[in-house]
Amino acid sequence: MLHSVTRDSCGPDGTRIGVDYGRVADITSEIITGIRHIKDHVDGSGFMKASTTYEWYSPAWFRDSAMVAISLVDAAKYLSDHGHPSEADEAKSLAKSIITFMWSAIGSSSDNMRRGIASSLDDNEFKKLKNHVPARVGGDGSYFSGVVKGSAHSDATERDKDSWLRQYDSVPLVLIATERFVDEFGAASLGDARGQASGLLTLSLEYMLKFYKTECSNAWETENDKLHAYSISSISRGVRAAKALAAKLGVGIPAALSSAYDSELNHQGIDRFLDRLFVRDGVLYRAKRVFSQNGGFESDPIMELDAAEIFVFTMFKPHLQDYDQVERRTVEAMETELFAGNVLPVRYLGDTYFDGGRWLLLGLEFASYHAGRGELPEAWRVIDYIRHKYLDGSGGSLPEQETVNPESPGRDPERYLDKNGGAPISDLAWSEAFYIRAVIAYARASEAAAQEPRGNHLIRR
């Protein structure tokens, strides 16, 4: 359990208030339970099923795997700092295994990447999945295939299509997870993954720089005819991670590619691209069409929001002009529109997947965001809600989402919820990882607040 310790203090105006800052006397049991739930998803090679209970989630998604690995690194560091070395080693080993598998899987797609880099952006050939890293893979690191719901399925049938599996956050997130691991434990701790990552760094960098201005599927595997702020932001961070890893792993970047990197990052080409095309009135909007209805270049974004944009401000942090203002206005807009007074957000307005439920992992990432800003009551509201509704001492696992209107027929045209017995997808590794991430962010922020002079911790940045 997380125990409460209320601390009275003063606000910036001198008004005396009481805010619950503690609840962190013993969080290790919840972290360790979460790690062991995640471990049930991972085989000996590091292949991680997104869910152990939903057959369509039996592949390994790069996105899920990389974000889980990042959370495991956070857990290993926290447990080590708080006197639990064996459990810290367990989290570290699991993160390493997942990262090793992901680099092996990227290696399996290296010919795809080279073919894509060599392709022309002037025709539609470059959009075919065979020129890219697929968003998910099977246990051999290649296109997922298997029996799902009694029928044979293979993602290889998507190779010659402009597929929903063409997403651009996969390579960046693997790089970000690897950099986080190396920063915490050193390059030597990567083991076999060190050689794999070193051999693929230059290719990964070239691949990201080639495609960031082209359309792809979004974080939710839809709208592959648009540009997405989330995806471009992931590449901005991934390119920086690649360059940092090159230095840490002793990988030489060819001069021409290094020059392209300098042009894009030092002169902030990727970030200016985001600013110019996605920011309006201080808000970063989610997507943009490449062409308008009359066939000309579309200059304005689609004036809509996506909760996945929270990762722009927690994980990717592109160097936007007026970053602080854009962060503040975008997060405020998302919380108004997508939470609508609830504890958890929908992904975006009009979402119909599983009746457009509210997503645990997204609410938890907002909690991590608020904890990082010292806004502890806002962070605790989400954590406490999920603990009491889904865990509450039972040691249970976490679902993908909670349904909003299960009694509302016809909201989900594909009937995902109905086909799953009226229940959301359960035992989602991604949700477990983000609970761990949020709880650790809250605990560290609480510890920092307890060390600050009275009143200072109440001033928000």
C-alpha positions in Angstrom: 0.0 0.0 0.0 1.0 3.6 -0.5 0.8 5.4 2.9 -0.4 9.0 3.3 1.6 11.6 5.0 -0.1 15.0 4.9 2.2 18.1 5.0 0.9 21.5 5.8 2.5 24.4 3.9 2.0 27.8 2.5 1.1 28.8 -1.1 3.0 31.5 -2.9 0.5 34.1 -1.5 1.2 32.9 2.0 -2.2 31.2 2.4 -1.9 28.1 4.6 -3.1 24.9 2.9 -2.8 21.2 3.4 -1.8 18.9 0.6 -1.3 15.2 0.7 2.4 14.7 -0.4 3.3 11.3 1.0 1.7 8.0 0.1 5.2 6.7 -0.7 6.3 4.9 2.5 6.3 1.5 0.7 5.5 1.3 -3.0 8.0 -1.4 -3.8 5.5 -4.3 -3.5 3.3 -2.7 -6.2 6.3 -2.1 -8.5 7.5 -5.6 -8.0 4.1 -7.1 -8.7 3.8 -5.0 -11.9 7.3 -6.2 -13.0 6.2 -9.8 -12.5 3.0 -9.3 -14.5 5.1 -7.9 -17.3 7.5 -10.9 -17.1 4.6 -13.2 -17.8 4.4 -11.5 -21.3 8.1 -12.0 -22.2 9.7 -15.2 -23.4 13.4 -16.1 -23.1 14.3 -14.2 -26.3 12.8 -10.9 -25.1 9.7 -11.3 -27.3 6.9 -9.5 -25.5 3.2 -10.2 -26.1 1.1 -7.1 -25.8 -1.5 -9.0 -23.9 -1.6 -12.6 -22.7 -5.4 -12.8 -22.9 -6.4 -11.3 -26.3 -5.3 -13.2 -29.3 -5.0 -10.2 -31.6 -2.5 -8.8 -29.1 -0.2 -11.8 -29.2 2.4 -10.2 -31.5 5.2 -7.9 -30.1 4.7 -4.2 -30.9 7.9 -2.2 -31.0 6.0 0.7 -29.4 4.7 -1.3 -26.4 8.0 -3.2 -26.0 10.1 -0.1 -26.0 7.9 1.8 -23.6 7.8 -1.2 -21.3 11.6 -1.4 -21.4 11.9 2.3 -20.5 9.6 1.8 -17.5 11.6 -1.3 -16.4 14.8 0.8 -16.4 13.0 3.4 -14.2 11.9 0.5 -11.9 15.4 -0.9 -11.7 16.8 2.4 -10.8 14.1 3.1 -8.1 14.4 -0.3 -6.6 18.2 -0.1 -6.5 18.0 3.3 -4.8 15.6 2.0 -2.2 17.4 -1.1 -1.1 16.0 -3.9 -3.3 19.0 -5.0 -5.4 17.7 -8.4 -6.5 14.4 -7.0 -7.7 16.3 -4.2 -9.4 18.4 -6.8 -11.2 15.2 -8.6 -12.3 13.8 -5.4 -13.9 17.2 -4.6 -15.5 17.5 -8.1 -16.9 13.9 -8.0 -18.3 14.6 -4.6 -19.9 17.8 -5.8 -21.5 16.1 -8.9 -22.9 13.3 -6.8 -24.5 15.8 -4.4 -26.0 17.9 -7.2 -27.4 14.9 -8.8 -29.1 13.9 -5.4 -30.6 17.3 -4.8 -32.1 17.2 -8.3 -33.5 13.8 -7.6 -35.0 15.1 -4.3 -36.5 17.9 -6.3 -38.0 15.4 -8.6 -39.6 13.9 -5.5 -41.3 17.2 -4.0 -42.4 16.7 -4.9 -46.0 13.3 -3.3 -45.9 14.9 -0.1 -44.5 17.6 0.0 -47.1 15.1 -0.5 -49.9 13.0 2.3 -48.4 16.0 4.7 -48.2 16.8 4.0 -51.8 13.2 4.6 -52.9 11.9 7.8 -54.4 9.4 9.9 -52.5 7.9 11.1 -55.8 5.8 8.0 -56.2 3.8 5.7 -53.9 6.3 2.8 -54.0 8.0 4.1 -50.8 4.7 3.7 -48.9 4.6 -0.1 -49.2 5.3 -2.0 -46.0 8.1 -4.0 -47.6 10.2 -0.7 -47.5 9.7 -0.2 -43.7 9.9 -1.7 -40.3 6.5 -3.2 -39.5 4.9 -2.0 -36.3 4.7 -5.5 -34.8 6.5 -8.8 -35.3 6.3 -12.4 -34.4 8.6 -14.5 -32.2 11.2 -14.8 -35.0 11.4 -11.0 -35.3 9.8 -10.9 -38.7 6.2 -10.4 -39.9 3.8 -11.8 -37.4 2.0 -15.0 -38.4 -0.1 -17.4 -36.5 -3.6 -18.7 -35.8 -5.9 -16.0 -34.4 -9.5 -16.8 -33.4 -9.2 -20.1 -35.2 -8.0 -18.7 -38.5 -4.5 -18.4 -40.0 -3.1 -14.9 -40.2 0.0 -13.4 -41.6 1.1 -9.8 -41.7 3.3 -10.7 -44.7 0.2 -10.2 -46.8 0.6 -6.4 -46.1 4.0 -6.2 -47.7 2.9 -4.7 -51.0 0.3 -2.4 -49.4 0.3 1.1 -48.0 -0.4 -0.7 -44.7 -1.6 0.4 -41.3 1.5 -1.4 -40.0 3.7 1.4 -41.5 4.4 3.5 -38.5 7.4 5.7 -37.8 7.7 5.6 -34.0 9.1 2.0 -33.9 12.8 2.8 -34.6 12.9 6.0 -32.6 11.4 4.3 -29.5 13.9 1.4 -29.6 16.7 4.0 -29.8 15.2 6.0 -26.9 14.9 2.8 -24.8 18.4 1.8 -25.6 19.8 5.2 -24.7 17.9 5.2 -21.4 19.4 1.8 -20.6 22.9 2.8 -21.5 22.7 6.0 -19.5 21.7 4.1 -16.4 23.8 0.9 -16.7 26.6 1.6 -19.2 27.1 0.3 -22.7 28.8 -2.9 -21.5 25.6 -3.9 -19.8 23.8 -4.2 -23.2 25.6 -7.5 -23.9 24.6 -8.8 -27.3 22.4 -5.8 -28.0 25.5 -3.6 -28.1 26.8 -5.1 -31.2 23.3 -5.2 -32.8 22.6 -1.6 -32.0 26.1 -0.5 -33.1 25.7 -2.2 -36.5 22.2 -0.7 -37.1 22.7 2.9 -35.8 23.7 4.5 -39.0 21.0 2.8 -41.0 18.4 3.8 -38.3 19.5 7.4 -38.4 19.3 7.5 -42.2 15.9 5.8 -42.2 14.4 8.3 -39.7 15.7 11.4 -41.6 14.4 10.0 -44.9 10.8 9.6 -43.9 9.8 12.1 -41.2 8.1 14.4 -43.6 6.0 11.6 -45.1 2.6 10.3 -44.0 2.2 7.1 -42.0 -0.2 5.5 -39.5 -0.7 7.2 -36.2 0.0 5.7 -32.7 -3.4 4.0 -33.0 -2.7 2.4 -36.4 -5.2 4.5 -38.4 -5.0 7.5 -40.8 -2.0 6.4 -42.7 -2.7 9.2 -45.3 -1.7 11.9 -42.8 1.3 13.4 -41.0 1.2 13.1 -37.2 2.7 15.3 -34.6 3.3 12.3 -32.3 5.2 10.4 -34.9 7.3 13.3 -36.0 8.1 14.2 -32.4 9.2 10.6 -31.8 11.6 10.9 -34.7 13.0 14.2 -33.4 13.9 12.5 -30.1 15.0 9.3 -31.8 17.5 11.1 -34.0 19.0 12.7 -31.0 19.1 9.3 -29.2 20.9 7.8 -32.3 23.6 10.5 -32.3 24.1 10.2 -28.5 24.3 6.4 -28.7 26.8 6.6 -31.5 29.2 8.5 -29.2 28.5 6.2 -26.3 29.0 3.0 -28.3 31.9 4.3 -30.4 30.1 4.2 -33.7 31.3 6.5 -36.5 28.6 8.3 -38.4 29.5 8.9 -42.1 30.3 12.5 -42.9 27.4 13.0 -45.3 24.9 11.6 -42.8 26.4 13.6 -39.9 26.0 16.7 -42.0 22.3 15.8 -42.7 21.9 15.3 -38.9 23.4 18.7 -38.2 21.1 20.3 -40.7 18.0 18.7 -39.2 18.8 19.0 -35.5 21.3 21.8 -35.0 19.3 24.0 -37.3 16.2 22.3 -35.9 14.6 21.3 -39.2 12.4 18.6 -37.7 11.3 20.8 -34.9 10.6 23.8 -37.2 8.6 21.4 -39.3 6.4 20.6 -36.3 6.1 24.3 -35.4 5.2 25.4 -38.9 2.7 22.8 -39.7 1.1 21.6 -36.4 1.1 24.6 -34.0 -1.7 27.1 -34.2 -2.5 29.7 -31.4 0.0 27.9 -29.1 -1.6 24.5 -29.4 0.1 21.5 -31.0 -2.6 19.7 -33.1 -2.5 16.0 -33.7 -2.4 15.6 -37.5 -2.2 17.2 -40.9 -3.3 16.2 -44.4 -0.6 16.4 -47.0 -2.9 17.6 -49.7 -6.1 19.6 -49.6 -9.3 18.5 -51.2 -8.4 20.5 -54.4 -5.1 18.7 -54.6 -2.8 21.5 -53.4 -0.5 21.5 -50.4 -2.5 21.7 -47.2 -0.9 24.3 -44.9 -3.1 24.0 -41.8 -3.3 21.1 -39.4 -6.5 19.2 -38.5 -7.7 21.2 -35.5 -8.1 18.1 -33.3 -6.3 16.6 -30.4 -5.0 13.1 -29.5 -4.1 12.0 -26.0 -1.0 10.4 -27.5 0.4 13.9 -27.7 1.2 13.7 -24.0 4.3 11.7 -25.0 5.5 14.8 -26.9 5.9 16.5 -23.6 7.0 13.6 -21.4 9.2 11.5 -23.6 10.1 13.3 -26.8 10.4 17.0 -26.0 11.1 18.5 -29.4 12.7 21.9 -29.4 9.6 23.9 -30.4 9.6 27.6 -30.4 7.7 28.8 -27.3 7.9 25.3 -26.0 6.5 26.1 -22.5 3.5 27.9 -23.9 2.8 25.1 -26.4 3.1 22.5 -23.7 0.8 24.3 -21.3 -1.9 25.2 -23.8 -1.8 21.7 -25.5 -2.0 19.8 -22.2 -4.8 22.1 -20.9 -6.7 21.6 -24.2 -6.3 17.8 -24.0 -7.5 17.7 -20.4 -10.5 19.8 -21.2 -11.5 18.0 -24.3 -10.4 14.4 -23.8 -10.9 14.0 -20.0 -14.1 16.1 -19.9 -14.1 15.9 -16.1 -13.3 12.2 -15.9 -10.2 10.7 -14.3 -9.0 9.0 -17.6 -9.0 10.3 -21.2 -10.4 8.9 -24.4 -7.8 8.7 -27.1 -9.6 11.3 -29.3 -13.1 12.6 -29.8 -15.2 10.2 -31.9 -13.1 7.1 -31.1 -15.2 4.0 -31.5 -12.6 1.2 -30.7 -14.1 -0.9 -27.9 -16.9 1.7 -27.7 -14.4 4.5 -27.4 -13.2 3.6 -23.9 -11.0 5.7 -21.6 -7.4 4.5 -21.6 -5.5 3.6 -18.4 -2.0 4.0 -19.8 -2.8 7.5 -21.2 -4.3 8.7 -17.9 -1.2 7.3 -16.2 1.2 9.2 -18.5 -0.7 12.4 -17.6 -0.1 11.5 -14.0 3.6 11.1 -14.7 3.5 14.5 -16.4 1.9 16.2 -13.4 4.3 14.5 -11.0 7.2 15.7 -13.0 5.9 19.3 -12.5 5.4 18.8 -8.8 1.6 18.8 -9.3 1.1 15.9 -6.9 -2.6 16.0 -6.2 -3.3 15.8 -10.0 -1.0 12.9 -10.3 -2.4 11.1 -7.3 -6.0 11.4 -8.5 -5.2 9.1 -11.4 -3.0 6.7 -9.5 -5.4 6.3 -6.6 -8.4 5.8 -9.0 -6.6 2.9 -10.8 -5.3 1.4 -7.6 -8.7 1.2 -6.0 -10.7 0.2 -9.1 -8.3 -2.4 -10.6 -5.7 -3.4 -8.0 -6.7 -2.7 -4.4 -4.5 -5.3 -2.9 -5.6 -8.0 -5.2 -2.4 -8.1 -7.2 -4.5 -8.1 -10.3 -3.4 -7.0 -13.8 -4.5 -3.9 -15.6 -6.7 -3.7 -18.7 -6.2 -1.5 -21.8 -9.2 0.7 -21.1 -12.5 1.1 -19.2 -15.6 1.2 -21.3 -17.5 4.5 -21.4 -21.0 3.4 -22.5 -21.1 -0.4 -22.7 -24.9 -0.2 -22.8 -24.8 1.9 -26.0 -25.2 -0.4 -29.0 -23.8 0.5 -32.3 -21.1 2.9 -31.1 -18.4 0.4 -32.1 -19.1 -0.6 -35.8 -16.6 -3.5 -35.7 -18.2 -4.8 -32.5 -14.8 -5.3 -30.8 -16.3 -5.0 -27.3 -19.2 -7.3 -28.1 -16.8 -9.9 -29.6 -14.7 -9.8 -26.5 -17.6 -10.7 -24.2 -18.5 -7.1 -23.4 -15.1 -6.6 -21.6 -12.1 -4.5 -22.5 -8.8 -6.1 -23.3 -7.2 -7.4 -20.1 -3.6 -8.0 -18.9 -2.0 -5.3 -21.0 1.7 -5.1 -20.5 1.7 -1.4 -21.6 -0.8 -0.5 -18.8 1.3 -2.3 -16.2 4.4 -0.5 -17.3 2.8 2.9 -17.2 1.4 2.3 -13.7 4.9 1.5 -12.6 6.2 4.7 -14.4 3.5 6.9 -12.8 4.0 5.6 -9.3 7.7 6.0 -9.5 7.3 9.6 -10.8 4.9 10.4 -8.0 7.2 8.9 -5.4 10.3 10.8 -6.6 8.4 14.0 -6.8 7.1 13.5 -3.2 10.6 12.8 -2.0 11.8 16.0 -3.7 8.9 18.0 -2.2 9.7 16.8 1.3 13.3 18.2 0.9 12.2 21.6 -0.3 11.8 24.6 2.0 8.2 25.1 3.2 6.0 26.5 0.5 8.5 26.2 -2.4 7.2 22.9 -3.7 3.8 24.4 -4.2 5.0 26.8 -6.9 4.3 25.2 -10.3 6.5 25.8 -13.3 
